[in-house]
C-alpha cells in the first residue's frame, strides 16, 4: 500500500478532477494577465489612420471629381 499516493482520499477521483480544473483556471488567469499587461505596454495602432474629411475633399478636388465651387462649398460646410 502506498500511503498518500493513491486516489483513496476523502474525494478520490473527484478531488483530482477539481484540482486540475482549479489549476487550469489559475494558469488561464495568469495567461490573461500577461496578455493584458502586454497590450497595456504596447498599445495597438489607433484608428487615426483614416484620412480626415478635409484631406479627402482636397484629394477629390485634385482628381477633378468635384468643381471649384463644390470644393469651396463643402470646405465651408466642414469648417
Backbone as a ProteinNet text record, in pm:
[ID]
protein_1_A
[PRIMARY]
XXXXXXXXXXXXXXXXXXXXXXXXXXXXXXXXXXXXXXXXXXXXXXXXXXXXXXXXXXXXXXXXXXXXXXXXXXXXXXX
[TERTIARY]
83.6	0	88.3	57.6	136.5	60.1	104.4	35.7	43.3	-69.5	-74.5	-53.1	-31.4	-6.8	-122.4	-224.8	-336.6	-449.2	-561.3	-678.2	-785.5	-742	-835.6	-859.4	-836.8	-860.1	-1008.1	-1042.3	-1183.5	-1265.2	-1202.5	-1276.9	-1239.7	-1132	-1091.3	-1066.5	-1120.6	-1101	-1160.5	-1269.5	-1333.2	-1237.6	-1163.7	-1065.5	-957.6	-914.9	-812.6	-868.3	-991.1	-1051.3	-1071.2	-1119.8	-1137.1	-1002.7	-900.6	-766.2	-715.2	-740.1	-696.1	-770.1	-900.3	-978.8	-930.8	-905.5	-856.1	-719.8	-634.4	-501.1	-510.6	-594.2	-609.4	-668.6	-762.2	-819.1	-712.6	-628.1	-520.7	-421.4	-383.9	-291.9	-357.7	-486.5	-558	-559.8	-580.4	-578.2	-441	-337.8	-202.1	-178.8	-221.3	-204.5	-282.2	-406.1	-484.6	-420.1	-362.4	-295.1	-173.6	-98.1	19.4	-24.4	-130.7	-180.9	-228.4	-300.4	-349.7	-233.4	-130.3	-14.1	59.1	71.1	138.4	64.2	-69.1	-147.5	-139.9	-125.8	-115.1	19.2	125	258.5	277	224.5	239.4	101.8	43.3	-90.3	-85.1	-193.5	-201	-216.7	-220.3	-237.1	-378.2	-388.2	-520.2	-590.4	-714.1	-793.3	-771.1	-661	-631.7	-571.8	-563.8	-502.7	-595.3	-723	-813.7	-792.6	-793.4	-769.6	-884.7	-851.9	-950.8	-1042.5	-1156.8	-1256.4	-1202	-1131.1	-1076.5	-972	-894.9	-794.6	-861.8	-969.3	-1043.8	-1100	-1150.7	-1205.7	-1097.1	-979.5	-868.2	-830	-829.1	-794	-897.2	-1023.9	-1130.1	-1120.4	-1088	-1072.6	-951.7	-843.4	-721.8	-743.6	-825.9	-853.7	-954.5	-1019.1	-1117.4	-1256.3	-1278.8	-1410.9	-1515.6	-1472.5	-1565.8	-1512.7	-1603.9	-1564.7	-1513.2	-1462.2	-1408.9	-1520.4	-1635.8	-1748.7	-1793.5	-1800.6	-1837.5	-1733.4	-1606	-1497.5	-1511.8	-1533.5	-1545.4	-1665.7	-1778.3	-1899.3	-1879.3	-1822.7	-1800.1	-1696.5	-1596.2	-1493.9	-1557.7	-1646.2	-1714.8	-1807.5	-1873.5	-1962.7	-1885.3	-1765.7	-1685.6	-1626.8	-1604	-1542.5	-1639.3
-117.7	0	124.3	220.7	342.3	451.9	487.4	585.7	725.3	785	922.2	939.3	830.7	843.8	792.4	738.5	684.2	784.5	738.1	823	781.5	737.6	688.6	790.8	919.8	1025	1049.6	1154.7	1180.9	1208.2	1262.3	1291.4	1197.6	1125.3	1030.9	1099.7	1041.3	1094.3	1233.6	1258.9	1390.2	1499.6	1471.3	1567.5	1597.6	1493.6	1513.8	1599.9	1572.7	1649.3	1795.3	1817.1	1953.9	2025.8	1956.2	2015.2	2054.3	1970.1	2001.1	2123	2130.3	2244.1	2373.4	2368.9	2488	2527.9	2429.3	2457.6	2521.3	2465.8	2521.8	2663.1	2687.2	2821.3	2920.4	2877.8	2964.2	2996.3	2896.8	2918.5	3008.6	2989.1	3074.1	3219.4	3241.8	3379.2	3443.1	3365.1	3418.2	3456.2	3369.9	3399	3525.3	3538.1	3658.6	3784	3772.9	3887.5	3929.1	3832.2	3863.2	3930.5	3880	3941.6	4083.7	4103.8	4237.7	4333.9	4288.4	4375.8	4406.6	4307.6	4329.8	4434.8	4425.7	4524.8	4662.2	4668.9	4798.1	4864.4	4783.9	4838.3	4870.5	4786.5	4805.2	4821.9	4940.9	4959.9	4945.3	4895.3	4875	5005.6	4994	5109.9	5164.4	5292.6	5351.6	5367.4	5409.6	5422.8	5557.7	5625.5	5755.6	5742.8	5621.9	5602.6	5645.9	5665.4	5710.4	5859.5	5898.7	6040.8	6127.8	6247.3	6342.2	6384.7	6434.5	6475	6580.4	6676.7	6783.2	6727.9	6630.4	6569.1	6494.7	6424.2	6354.9	6456.2	6565.8	6670.8	6726.9	6751.7	6802.3	6702.6	6575.2	6472.2	6466.3	6474.6	6471.2	6592.4	6708	6828.2	6815.1	6760.3	6743.3	6643.7	6544	6445	6497	6607.5	6663.7	6603.7	6534.8	6474.3	6579.2	6691.2	6798.1	6930.1	7023.3	7153.8	7243.7	7360.7	7455.7	7506	7531.4	7580.3	7474.4	7350.4	7242.4	7229	7239.1	7230.4	7339.1	7463.7	7574.4	7555.6	7510.2	7490.7	7379.5	7267.8	7155.5	7190.3	7265.2	7309.2	7398.3	7486.5	7575.6	7493.8	7392.9	7308	7229.1	7186.9	7108.2	7194.7	7322.3	7410.9	7457.9
0	0	0	-89.1	-98.8	-26	87.3	171.5	108.8	79.7	31.3	-117.1	-189.9	-333.8	-419.6	-361.2	-436.8	-446.7	-494.4	-508.7	-408.4	-293.7	-193	-81.9	-112.2	-13.8	3.8	76.3	103.5	-22.7	-128	-250.5	-364.9	-354.5	-458.8	-591.2	-698.1	-832	-847.8	-778.8	-786.9	-738.4	-631.1	-581.1	-682.8	-754.2	-856.7	-971.4	-1013	-1121.7	-1079.9	-959.5	-910	-903.5	-857.6	-851.6	-989.2	-1090.2	-1225.9	-1280.9	-1254.3	-1302.6	-1238.3	-1107.3	-1037.1	-1090.9	-1115.2	-1168.4	-1307.2	-1394.9	-1529.7	-1524.9	-1434.8	-1420.9	-1375.2	-1283	-1234.6	-1346	-1422.9	-1535	-1639.7	-1665.4	-1759.8	-1715.5	-1585.5	-1533.7	-1548.9	-1528.6	-1546.2	-1692	-1783.6	-1926.7	-1964.5	-1917.6	-1946.9	-1888.2	-1769.2	-1708	-1790.5	-1840.9	-1923.4	-2053.4	-2115.7	-2239.4	-2213	-2103.7	-2068.4	-2045.8	-1973.3	-1948.8	-2078.9	-2167	-2294.8	-2377.1	-2380.4	-2454.4	-2390.5	-2258.5	-2190.9	-2221.9	-2230.6	-2255.9	-2404.1	-2491.9	-2635.8	-2699.5	-2690	-2748.4	-2899.9	-2955.2	-3100	-3173.9	-3302	-3387.9	-3369.6	-3348.3	-3328.7	-3463.1	-3460.2	-3581.7	-3649.9	-3618.2	-3677.4	-3817.1	-3868.8	-3999.6	-4112.8	-4086.4	-4191.1	-4216	-4341.5	-4371.4	-4320.9	-4284.5	-4235.8	-4350.1	-4313.7	-4413.9	-4509.3	-4455.5	-4540.1	-4636.5	-4589.9	-4676.8	-4792.4	-4763.6	-4869.6	-4968.4	-4916.7	-5002.6	-5094.7	-5039.7	-5121.3	-5229.7	-5196.5	-5295	-5407.2	-5369.8	-5471.4	-5564.6	-5508.3	-5590	-5681.8	-5628.3	-5708.8	-5822.7	-5801.8	-5906.9	-6009.2	-5979	-6070.7	-6052.3	-5941.9	-5918.3	-5883.6	-5826.8	-5790.4	-5845.7	-5869	-5922.9	-5809.9	-5851	-5752.5	-5661.5	-5719.6	-5639.3	-5537	-5583.5	-5490.7	-5379.6	-5418.7	-5319.9	-5214.3	-5259	-5166.1	-5072	-5130	-5050.3	-4946.3	-4989.5	-4897.9	-4790.6	-4830.9	-4734.5	-4628.2	-4671.4	-4577	-4486.3	-4541.4	-4460.4	-4354.7	-4390	-4294.4	-4183	-4214.1	-4113.9	-4009
[MASK]
+++++++++++++++++++++++++++++++++++++++++++++++++++++++++++++++++++++++++++++++

